Amino acid sequence: MAMPVYMRRYMVRLAGFMLAYAVILIAGLSSQKALANMGAWPPIMVAGLTALPICGVFWTIYRLLVEMDDEYQRMLMVKQTLLATALTLGTVTFWQFLKVYGVIESGPEWFGVIWLAFWGLAAPMVRWRA
């Protein structure tokens, strides 16, 4: 069975953004010590540049939803996205209350990574009885 055109586009976009992310992240981390001596703006710029491909990943998921021509598959993808969002918000809320009540010193810092992990875990969950 051939892969639908919208999935091919998704895979190409995702691969491009992840490649860009890896290159920018490695370059940024490699130059971290040099950037520390340049004041506040260069590290802020590198942080923003590193975040752009991750924003591109979220845009890629949005484009996948827009371009899907199979309404049933789109509905499953929306359920997956909503479940991932709910799980992420629940986890982060719990974690932050642990911080509020002094159980831990800091909360989660990688919300995007947490969401993407839950997005992957949500896929079989919504398709299990579909």
N, CA, C and O atoms as a GROMACS GRO file, in nm:
protein
  520
    1MET      N    1   0.084  -0.118   0.000
    1MET     CA    2   0.000   0.000   0.000
    1MET      C    3   0.089   0.125   0.000
    1MET      O    4   0.179   0.138   0.083
    2ALA      N    5   0.063   0.214  -0.092
    2ALA     CA    6   0.145   0.334  -0.106
    2ALA      C    7   0.114   0.435   0.004
    2ALA      O    8   0.001   0.445   0.052
    3MET      N    9   0.216   0.508   0.043
    3MET     CA   10   0.199   0.611   0.144
    3MET      C   11   0.124   0.729   0.082
    3MET      O   12   0.159   0.773  -0.027
    4PRO      N   13   0.022   0.781   0.151
    4PRO     CA   14  -0.050   0.897   0.097
    4PRO      C   15   0.043   1.018   0.080
    4PRO      O   16   0.143   1.031   0.150
    5VAL      N   17   0.007   1.104  -0.014
    5VAL     CA   18   0.088   1.222  -0.043
    5VAL      C   19   0.107   1.308   0.082
    5VAL      O   20   0.216   1.359   0.107
    6TYR      N   21   0.001   1.326   0.160
    6TYR     CA   22   0.012   1.411   0.279
    6TYR      C   23   0.111   1.353   0.380
    6TYR      O   24   0.178   1.429   0.451
    7MET      N   25   0.121   1.220   0.387
    7MET     CA   26   0.219   1.160   0.479
    7MET      C   27   0.362   1.177   0.428
    7MET      O   28   0.454   1.197   0.506
    8ARG      N   29   0.379   1.169   0.295
    8ARG     CA   30   0.512   1.193   0.239
    8ARG      C   31   0.557   1.336   0.268
    8ARG      O   32   0.672   1.359   0.307
    9ARG      N   33   0.465   1.432   0.249
    9ARG     CA   34   0.498   1.571   0.279
    9ARG      C   35   0.533   1.588   0.426
    9ARG      O   36   0.629   1.657   0.462
   10TYR      N   37   0.455   1.523   0.512
   10TYR     CA   38   0.480   1.529   0.657
   10TYR      C   39   0.619   1.475   0.688
   10TYR      O   40   0.695   1.538   0.762
   11MET      N   41   0.653   1.361   0.632
   11MET     CA   42   0.783   1.299   0.660
   11MET      C   43   0.899   1.386   0.612
   11MET      O   44   1.000   1.398   0.681
   12VAL      N   45   0.885   1.448   0.494
   12VAL     CA   46   0.990   1.535   0.441
   12VAL      C   47   1.006   1.658   0.530
   12VAL      O   48   1.118   1.696   0.565
   13ARG      N   49   0.893   1.720   0.566
   13ARG     CA   50   0.899   1.838   0.653
   13ARG      C   51   0.960   1.802   0.789
   13ARG      O   52   1.047   1.873   0.839
   14LEU      N   53   0.913   1.693   0.846
   14LEU     CA   54   0.963   1.651   0.977
   14LEU      C   55   1.113   1.624   0.972
   14LEU      O   56   1.187   1.668   1.059
   15ALA      N   57   1.157   1.552   0.871
   15ALA     CA   58   1.300   1.522   0.858
   15ALA      C   59   1.381   1.650   0.842
   15ALA      O   60   1.488   1.663   0.901
   16GLY      N   61   1.331   1.744   0.764
   16GLY     CA   62   1.401   1.872   0.745
   16GLY      C   63   1.414   1.951   0.873
   16GLY      O   64   1.521   2.001   0.906
   17PHE      N   65   1.303   1.961   0.946
   17PHE     CA   66   1.307   2.037   1.072
   17PHE      C   67   1.394   1.968   1.178
   17PHE      O   68   1.466   2.034   1.252
   18MET      N   69   1.388   1.836   1.184
   18MET     CA   70   1.470   1.765   1.282
   18MET      C   71   1.618   1.773   1.248
   18MET      O   72   1.702   1.782   1.337
   19LEU      N   73   1.651   1.768   1.119
   19LEU     CA   74   1.790   1.785   1.077
   19LEU      C   75   1.839   1.925   1.113
   19LEU      O   76   1.948   1.941   1.167
   20ALA      N   77   1.757   2.026   1.083
   20ALA     CA   78   1.794   2.163   1.118
   20ALA      C   79   1.812   2.178   1.268
   20ALA      O   80   1.906   2.243   1.314
   21TYR      N   81   1.722   2.117   1.346
   21TYR     CA   82   1.731   2.123   1.491
   21TYR      C   83   1.862   2.061   1.540
   21TYR      O   84   1.930   2.119   1.624
   22ALA      N   85   1.896   1.944   1.488
   22ALA     CA   86   2.018   1.876   1.531
   22ALA      C   87   2.141   1.960   1.499
   22ALA      O   88   2.231   1.973   1.582
   23VAL      N   89   2.147   2.016   1.380
   23VAL     CA   90   2.262   2.096   1.339
   23VAL      C   91   2.274   2.221   1.427
   23VAL      O   92   2.382   2.253   1.476
   24ILE      N   93   2.162   2.291   1.446
   24ILE     CA   94   2.164   2.414   1.526
   24ILE      C   95   2.197   2.383   1.672
   24ILE      O   96   2.274   2.455   1.735
   25LEU      N   97   2.138   2.276   1.726
   25LEU     CA   98   2.164   2.239   1.865
   25LEU      C   99   2.310   2.204   1.888
   25LEU      O  100   2.371   2.250   1.984
   26ILE      N  101   2.366   2.123   1.800
   26ILE     CA  102   2.508   2.085   1.814
   26ILE      C  103   2.598   2.207   1.802
   26ILE      O  104   2.692   2.223   1.880
   27ALA      N  105   2.569   2.293   1.705
   27ALA     CA  106   2.650   2.414   1.689
   27ALA      C  107   2.636   2.506   1.810
   27ALA      O  108   2.734   2.562   1.858
   28GLY      N  109   2.514   2.520   1.859
   28GLY     CA  110   2.491   2.606   1.975
   28GLY      C  111   2.559   2.555   2.100
   28GLY      O  112   2.622   2.631   2.174
   29LEU      N  113   2.547   2.425   2.124
   29LEU     CA  114   2.612   2.367   2.242
   29LEU      C  115   2.763   2.370   2.231
   29LEU      O  116   2.834   2.388   2.330
   30SER      N  117   2.813   2.353   2.109
   30SER     CA  118   2.959   2.357   2.089
   30SER      C  119   3.016   2.496   2.112
   30SER      O  120   3.131   2.510   2.152
   31SER      N  121   2.936   2.599   2.087
   31SER     CA  122   2.984   2.736   2.103
   31SER      C  123   2.934   2.801   2.232
   31SER      O  124   2.946   2.922   2.249
   32GLN      N  125   2.880   2.722   2.322
   32GLN     CA  126   2.820   2.774   2.445
   32GLN      C  127   2.919   2.854   2.529
   32GLN      O  128   2.884   2.960   2.580
   33LYS      N  129   3.041   2.805   2.545
   33LYS     CA  130   3.140   2.876   2.628
   33LYS      C  131   3.178   3.009   2.564
   33LYS      O  132   3.193   3.110   2.634
   34ALA      N  133   3.195   3.009   2.433
   34ALA     CA  134   3.230   3.135   2.364
   34ALA      C  135   3.114   3.234   2.373
   34ALA      O  136   3.138   3.354   2.388
   35LEU      N  137   2.991   3.186   2.363
   35LEU     CA  138   2.875   3.275   2.370
   35LEU      C  139   2.858   3.335   2.509
   35LEU      O  140   2.810   3.448   2.522
   36ALA      N  141   2.898   3.263   2.612
   36ALA     CA  142   2.883   3.311   2.750
   36ALA      C  143   2.962   3.439   2.774
   36ALA      O  144   2.926   3.520   2.859
   37ASN      N  145   3.070   3.457   2.700
   37ASN     CA  146   3.155   3.575   2.718
   37ASN      C  147   3.111   3.693   2.632
   37ASN      O  148   3.176   3.798   2.635
   38MET      N  149   3.006   3.679   2.557
   38MET     CA  150   2.963   3.783   2.463
   38MET      C  151   2.845   3.865   2.514
   38MET      O  152   2.792   3.949   2.440
   39GLY      N  153   2.804   3.844   2.635
   39GLY     CA  154   2.689   3.918   2.686
   39GLY      C  155   2.562   3.834   2.673
   39GLY      O  156   2.566   3.715   2.642
   40ALA      N  157   2.449   3.900   2.696
   40ALA     CA  158   2.321   3.827   2.701
   40ALA      C  159   2.262   3.798   2.564
   40ALA      O  160   2.201   3.693   2.544
   41TRP      N  161   2.280   3.889   2.468
   41TRP     CA  162   2.208   3.875   2.342
   41TRP      C  163   2.249   3.755   2.257
   41TRP      O  164   2.160   3.687   2.206
   42PRO      N  165   2.376   3.724   2.239
   42PRO     CA  166   2.410   3.606   2.156
   42PRO      C  167   2.348   3.475   2.207
   42PRO      O  168   2.293   3.400   2.126
   43PRO      N  169   2.354   3.444   2.338
   43PRO     CA  170   2.287   3.321   2.383
   43PRO      C  171   2.135   3.326   2.363
   43PRO      O  172   2.073   3.223   2.334
   44ILE      N  173   2.076   3.444   2.379
   44ILE     CA  174   1.931   3.456   2.356
   44ILE      C  175   1.899   3.429   2.209
   44ILE      O  176   1.802   3.360   2.178
   45MET      N  177   1.981   3.481   2.120
   45MET     CA  178   1.960   3.460   1.976
   45MET      C  179   1.977   3.311   1.940
   45MET      O  180   1.898   3.257   1.862
   46VAL      N  181   2.078   3.247   1.996
   46VAL     CA  182   2.100   3.105   1.967
   46VAL      C  183   1.985   3.021   2.025
   46VAL      O  184   1.941   2.925   1.962
   47ALA      N  185   1.936   3.057   2.143
   47ALA     CA  186   1.822   2.986   2.201
   47ALA      C  187   1.699   2.999   2.111
   47ALA      O  188   1.628   2.901   2.087
   48GLY      N  189   1.674   3.119   2.062
   48GLY     CA  190   1.561   3.139   1.970
   48GLY      C  191   1.579   3.063   1.841
   48GLY      O  192   1.484   3.004   1.789
   49LEU      N  193   1.700   3.064   1.789
   49LEU     CA  194   1.729   2.991   1.665
   49LEU      C  195   1.711   2.840   1.685
   49LEU      O  196   1.662   2.771   1.596
   50THR      N  197   1.750   2.790   1.801
   50THR     CA  198   1.734   2.648   1.831
   50THR      C  199   1.587   2.610   1.845
   50THR      O  200   1.548   2.499   1.809
   51ALA      N  201   1.506   2.702   1.896
   51ALA     CA  202   1.364   2.673   1.914
   51ALA      C  203   1.286   2.675   1.782
   51ALA      O  204   1.182   2.610   1.772
   52LEU      N  205   1.334   2.747   1.683
   52LEU     CA  206   1.259   2.759   1.557
   52LEU      C  207   1.228   2.624   1.490
   52LEU      O  208   1.114   2.603   1.450
   53PRO      N  209   1.325   2.532   1.476
   53PRO     CA  210   1.290   2.404   1.414
   53PRO      C  211   1.187   2.324   1.494
   53PRO      O  212   1.108   2.250   1.436
   54ILE      N  213   1.188   2.338   1.627
   54ILE     CA  214   1.088   2.267   1.708
   54ILE      C  215   0.950   2.328   1.680
   54ILE      O  216   0.851   2.255   1.672
   55CYS      N  217   0.944   2.459   1.667
   55CYS     CA  218   0.818   2.522   1.626
   55CYS      C  219   0.777   2.471   1.488
   55CYS      O  220   0.658   2.453   1.461
   56GLY      N  221   0.875   2.448   1.403
   56GLY     CA  222   0.847   2.391   1.271
   56GLY      C  223   0.787   2.251   1.280
   56GLY      O  224   0.704   2.214   1.197
   57VAL      N  225   0.830   2.174   1.378
   57VAL     CA  226   0.772   2.040   1.398
   57VAL      C  227   0.624   2.052   1.434
   57VAL      O  228   0.541   1.977   1.381
   58PHE      N  229   0.591   2.146   1.523
   58PHE     CA  230   0.450   2.165   1.558
   58PHE      C  231   0.370   2.214   1.438
   58PHE      O  232   0.256   2.171   1.418
   59TRP      N  233   0.428   2.302   1.358
   59TRP     CA  234   0.363   2.348   1.236
   59TRP      C  235   0.344   2.230   1.139
   59TRP      O  236   0.241   2.221   1.072
   60THR      N  237   0.442   2.142   1.132
   60THR     CA  238   0.433   2.024   1.046
   60THR      C  239   0.315   1.936   1.087
   60THR      O  240   0.244   1.883   1.001
   61ILE      N  241   0.295   1.919   1.217
   61ILE     CA  242   0.181   1.840   1.264
   61ILE      C  243   0.050   1.910   1.227
   61ILE      O  244  -0.046   1.845   1.185
   62TYR      N  245   0.047   2.041   1.242
   62TYR     CA  246  -0.071   2.118   1.201
   62TYR      C  247  -0.099   2.099   1.052
   62TYR      O  248  -0.212   2.076   1.012
   63ARG      N  249   0.006   2.110   0.971
   63ARG     CA  250  -0.011   2.094   0.825
   63ARG      C  251  -0.061   1.953   0.792
   63ARG      O  252  -0.141   1.935   0.700
   64LEU      N  253  -0.014   1.855   0.865
   64LEU     CA  254  -0.061   1.718   0.843
   64LEU      C  255  -0.212   1.712   0.865
   64LEU      O  256  -0.284   1.652   0.785
   65LEU      N  257  -0.260   1.772   0.972
   65LEU     CA  258  -0.404   1.773   0.999
   65LEU      C  259  -0.480   1.845   0.888
   65LEU      O  260  -0.587   1.799   0.846
   66VAL      N  261  -0.427   1.956   0.839
   66VAL     CA  262  -0.492   2.033   0.734
   66VAL      C  263  -0.496   1.955   0.603
   66VAL      O  264  -0.596   1.957   0.532
   67GLU      N  265  -0.387   1.888   0.570
   67GLU     CA  266  -0.373   1.823   0.439
   67GLU      C  267  -0.435   1.684   0.432
   67GLU      O  268  -0.452   1.630   0.323
   68MET      N  269  -0.467   1.624   0.546
   68MET     CA  270  -0.525   1.489   0.544
   68MET      C  271  -0.657   1.491   0.467
   68MET      O  272  -0.744   1.574   0.493
   69ASP      N  273  -0.671   1.398   0.374
   69ASP     CA  274  -0.796   1.392   0.297
   69ASP      C  275  -0.889   1.282   0.347
   69ASP      O  276  -1.002   1.269   0.298
   70ASP      N  277  -0.845   1.205   0.442
   70ASP     CA  278  -0.926   1.100   0.502
   70ASP      C  279  -0.982   1.153   0.634
   70ASP      O  280  -0.908   1.169   0.732
   71GLU      N  281  -1.113   1.179   0.636
   71GLU     CA  282  -1.175   1.240   0.754
   71GLU      C  283  -1.162   1.153   0.879
   71GLU      O  284  -1.145   1.205   0.989
   72TYR      N  285  -1.168   1.022   0.864
   72TYR     CA  286  -1.156   0.932   0.978
   72TYR      C  287  -1.015   0.939   1.037
   72TYR      O  288  -0.999   0.948   1.159
   73GLN      N  289  -0.914   0.936   0.951
   73GLN     CA  290  -0.776   0.946   0.998
   73GLN      C  291  -0.750   1.082   1.063
   73GLN      O  292  -0.678   1.092   1.162
   74ARG      N  293  -0.810   1.187   1.006
   74ARG     CA  294  -0.797   1.320   1.064
   74ARG      C  295  -0.858   1.324   1.204
   74ARG      O  296  -0.799   1.381   1.296
   75MET      N  297  -0.975   1.263   1.220
   75MET     CA  298  -1.039   1.260   1.351
   75MET      C  299  -0.952   1.186   1.453
   75MET      O  300  -0.939   1.231   1.567
   76LEU      N  301  -0.891   1.076   1.412
   76LEU     CA  302  -0.801   1.004   1.502
   76LEU      C  303  -0.680   1.089   1.539
   76LEU      O  304  -0.634   1.087   1.653
   77MET      N  305  -0.628   1.164   1.442
   77MET     CA  306  -0.512   1.250   1.467
   77MET      C  307  -0.551   1.364   1.563
   77MET      O  308  -0.472   1.401   1.649
   78VAL      N  309  -0.670   1.418   1.548
   78VAL     CA  310  -0.716   1.523   1.640
   78VAL      C  311  -0.730   1.464   1.781
   78VAL      O  312  -0.689   1.528   1.878
   79LYS      N  313  -0.788   1.345   1.792
   79LYS     CA  314  -0.799   1.280   1.924
   79LYS      C  315  -0.661   1.258   1.984
   79LYS      O  316  -0.641   1.280   2.104
   80GLN      N  317  -0.567   1.214   1.903
   80GLN     CA  318  -0.430   1.191   1.949
   80GLN      C  319  -0.368   1.321   2.001
   80GLN      O  320  -0.305   1.323   2.106
   81THR      N  321  -0.388   1.428   1.927
   81THR     CA  322  -0.333   1.558   1.965
   81THR      C  323  -0.397   1.609   2.094
   81THR      O  324  -0.327   1.661   2.182
   82LEU      N  325  -0.528   1.595   2.106
   82LEU     CA  326  -0.597   1.639   2.227
   82LEU      C  327  -0.555   1.556   2.348
   82LEU      O  328  -0.535   1.610   2.457
   83LEU      N  329  -0.541   1.426   2.331
   83LEU     CA  330  -0.499   1.340   2.441
   83LEU      C  331  -0.356   1.375   2.484
   83LEU      O  332  -0.328   1.382   2.604
   84ALA      N  333  -0.268   1.396   2.389
   84ALA     CA  334  -0.130   1.434   2.422
   84ALA      C  335  -0.127   1.567   2.498
   84ALA      O  336  -0.051   1.584   2.593
   85THR      N  337  -0.210   1.661   2.455
   85THR     CA  338  -0.216   1.791   2.522
   85THR      C  339  -0.268   1.775   2.664
   85THR      O  340  -0.213   1.834   2.757
   86ALA      N  341  -0.373   1.696   2.682
   86ALA     CA  342  -0.429   1.674   2.816
   86ALA      C  343  -0.329   1.606   2.908
   86ALA      O  344  -0.313   1.645   3.023
   87LEU      N  345  -0.260   1.504   2.858
   87LEU     CA  346  -0.160   1.434   2.939
   87LEU      C  347  -0.044   1.526   2.975
   87LEU      O  348   0.006   1.522   3.088
   88THR      N  349  -0.002   1.608   2.881
   88THR     CA  350   0.107   1.702   2.908
   88THR      C  351   0.066   1.805   3.012
   88THR      O  352   0.140   1.830   3.108
   89LEU      N  353  -0.051   1.864   2.994
   89LEU     CA  354  -0.097   1.965   3.090
   89LEU      C  355  -0.117   1.905   3.229
   89LEU      O  356  -0.086   1.968   3.329
   90GLY      N  357  -0.169   1.783   3.235
   90GLY     CA  358  -0.186   1.717   3.364
   90GLY      C  359  -0.053   1.689   3.432
   90GLY      O  360  -0.038   1.713   3.552
   91THR      N  361   0.042   1.640   3.356
   91THR     CA  362   0.175   1.610   3.411
   91THR      C  363   0.244   1.737   3.459
   91THR      O  364   0.299   1.741   3.570
   92VAL      N  365   0.243   1.839   3.376
   92VAL     CA  366   0.310   1.964   3.411
   92VAL      C  367   0.242   2.030   3.531
   92VAL      O  368   0.310   2.086   3.617
   93THR      N  369   0.110   2.025   3.538
   93THR     CA  370   0.038   2.083   3.651
   93THR      C  371   0.075   2.011   3.780
   93THR      O  372   0.104   2.075   3.881
   94PHE      N  373   0.075   1.878   3.777
   94PHE     CA  374   0.114   1.801   3.895
   94PHE      C  375   0.256   1.836   3.937
   94PHE      O  376   0.283   1.858   4.055
   95TRP      N  377   0.346   1.840   3.841
   95TRP     CA  378   0.486   1.868   3.867
   95TRP      C  379   0.503   2.007   3.929
   95TRP      O  380   0.582   2.026   4.021
   96GLN      N  381   0.429   2.104   3.878
   96GLN     CA  382   0.438   2.240   3.932
   96GLN      C  383   0.384   2.248   4.075
   96GLN      O  384   0.436   2.323   4.156
   97PHE      N  385   0.278   2.170   4.105
   97PHE     CA  386   0.229   2.170   4.242
   97PHE      C  387   0.328   2.101   4.336
   97PHE      O  388   0.336   2.136   4.454
   98LEU      N  389   0.402   2.004   4.286
   98LEU     CA  390   0.509   1.947   4.368
   98LEU      C  391   0.610   2.057   4.402
   98LEU      O  392   0.664   2.060   4.514
   99LYS      N  393   0.636   2.144   4.309
   99LYS     CA  394   0.727   2.256   4.333
   99LYS      C  395   0.666   2.355   4.433
   99LYS      O  396   0.733   2.401   4.525
  100VAL      N  397   0.538   2.387   4.414
  100VAL     CA  398   0.471   2.482   4.504
  100VAL      C  399   0.476   2.433   4.648
  100VAL      O  400   0.498   2.512   4.740
  101TYR      N  401   0.455   2.304   4.669
  101TYR     CA  402   0.452   2.249   4.804
  101TYR      C  403   0.589   2.205   4.856
  101TYR      O  404   0.598   2.139   4.959
  102GLY      N  405   0.694   2.241   4.785
  102GLY     CA  406   0.829   2.218   4.833
  102GLY      C  407   0.879   2.075   4.823
  102GLY      O  408   0.979   2.041   4.886
  103VAL      N  409   0.812   1.992   4.747
  103VAL     CA  410   0.855   1.854   4.732
  103VAL      C  411   0.977   1.846   4.640
  103VAL      O  412   1.069   1.767   4.663
  104ILE      N  413   0.977   1.930   4.536
  104ILE     CA  414   1.090   1.938   4.443
  104ILE      C  415   1.131   2.084   4.429
  104ILE      O  416   1.057   2.174   4.467
  105GLU      N  417   1.250   2.107   4.374
  105GLU     CA  418   1.298   2.244   4.360
  105GLU      C  419   1.265   2.308   4.227
  105GLU      O  420   1.254   2.430   4.218
  106SER      N  421   1.247   2.228   4.124
  106SER     CA  422   1.214   2.286   3.994
  106SER      C  423   1.119   2.193   3.920
  106SER      O  424   1.113   2.073   3.946
  107GLY      N  425   1.046   2.251   3.826
  107GLY     CA  426   0.949   2.175   3.748
  107GLY      C  427   1.004   2.138   3.612
  107GLY      O  428   1.122   2.162   3.584
  108PRO      N  429   0.920   2.079   3.528
  108PRO     CA  430   0.966   2.038   3.395
  108PRO      C  431   1.006   2.159   3.312
  108PRO      O  432   0.943   2.265   3.318
  109GLU      N  433   1.109   2.141   3.236
  109GLU     CA  434   1.159   2.250   3.153
  109GLU      C  435   1.144   2.221   3.003
  109GLU      O  436   1.160   2.312   2.922
  110TRP      N  437   1.115   2.101   2.968
  110TRP     CA  438   1.109   2.061   2.828
  110TRP      C  439   0.965   2.026   2.789
  110TRP      O  440   0.936   1.912   2.755
  111PHE      N  441   0.876   2.126   2.794
  111PHE     CA  442   0.734   2.101   2.768
  111PHE      C  443   0.711   2.043   2.628
  111PHE      O  444   0.628   1.953   2.611
  112GLY      N  445   0.783   2.094   2.529
  112GLY     CA  446   0.768   2.045   2.393
  112GLY      C  447   0.805   1.898   2.381
  112GLY      O  448   0.736   1.821   2.313
  113VAL      N  449   0.912   1.859   2.446
  113VAL     CA  450   0.955   1.719   2.443
  113VAL      C  451   0.854   1.631   2.514
  113VAL      O  452   0.824   1.521   2.469
  114ILE      N  453   0.803   1.680   2.627
  114ILE     CA  454   0.700   1.605   2.701
  114ILE      C  455   0.577   1.586   2.613
  114ILE      O  456   0.521   1.477   2.607
  115TRP      N  457   0.534   1.694   2.543
  115TRP     CA  458   0.418   1.685   2.456
  115TRP      C  459   0.443   1.587   2.341
  115TRP      O  460   0.358   1.504   2.311
  116LEU      N  461   0.558   1.597   2.278
  116LEU     CA  462   0.588   1.507   2.166
  116LEU      C  463   0.592   1.361   2.212
  116LEU      O  464   0.548   1.273   2.139
  117ALA      N  465   0.645   1.336   2.331
  117ALA     CA  466   0.646   1.199   2.384
  117ALA      C  467   0.503   1.150   2.406
  117ALA      O  468   0.469   1.038   2.368
  118PHE      N  469   0.419   1.233   2.466
  118PHE     CA  470   0.279   1.194   2.486
  118PHE      C  471   0.205   1.182   2.354
  118PHE      O  472   0.114   1.100   2.341
  119TRP      N  473   0.242   1.263   2.254
  119TRP     CA  474   0.178   1.254   2.122
  119TRP      C  475   0.207   1.118   2.061
  119TRP      O  476   0.120   1.057   2.000
  120GLY      N  477   0.331   1.071   2.077
  120GLY     CA  478   0.366   0.938   2.028
  120GLY      C  479   0.294   0.828   2.106
  120GLY      O  480   0.248   0.731   2.046
  121LEU      N  481   0.286   0.842   2.236
  121LEU     CA  482   0.216   0.742   2.319
  121LEU      C  483   0.065   0.743   2.295
  121LEU      O  484   0.000   0.639   2.308
  122ALA      N  485   0.010   0.858   2.261
  122ALA     CA  486  -0.134   0.869   2.241
  122ALA      C  487  -0.180   0.801   2.112
  122ALA      O  488  -0.296   0.761   2.102
  123ALA      N  489  -0.092   0.788   2.015
  123ALA     CA  490  -0.131   0.730   1.886
  123ALA      C  491  -0.190   0.591   1.899
  123ALA      O  492  -0.301   0.568   1.850
  124PRO      N  493  -0.122   0.495   1.964
  124PRO     CA  494  -0.185   0.364   1.977
  124PRO      C  495  -0.306   0.365   2.071
  124PRO      O  496  -0.396   0.282   2.058
  125MET      N  497  -0.307   0.457   2.166
  125MET     CA  498  -0.418   0.463   2.260
  125MET      C  499  -0.550   0.499   2.190
  125MET      O  500  -0.654   0.438   2.217
  126VAL      N  501  -0.545   0.598   2.099
  126VAL     CA  502  -0.669   0.639   2.032
  126VAL      C  503  -0.707   0.542   1.920
  126VAL      O  504  -0.823   0.535   1.880
  127ARG      N  505  -0.611   0.467   1.871
  127ARG     CA  506  -0.639   0.373   1.762
  127ARG      C  507  -0.671   0.232   1.813
  127ARG      O  508  -0.710   0.144   1.735
  128TRP      N  509  -0.655   0.211   1.942
  128TRP     CA  510  -0.673   0.078   1.999
  128TRP      C  511  -0.812   0.023   1.973
  128TRP      O  512  -0.825  -0.091   1.929
  129ARG      N  513  -0.914   0.099   1.998
  129ARG     CA  514  -1.052   0.053   1.979
  129ARG      C  515  -1.119   0.126   1.862
  129ARG      O  516  -1.241   0.121   1.848
  130ALA      N  517  -1.040   0.192   1.780
  130ALA     CA  518  -1.098   0.269   1.670
  130ALA      C  519  -1.146   0.180   1.556
  130ALA      O  520  -1.197   0.229   1.456
   0.00000   0.00000   0.00000
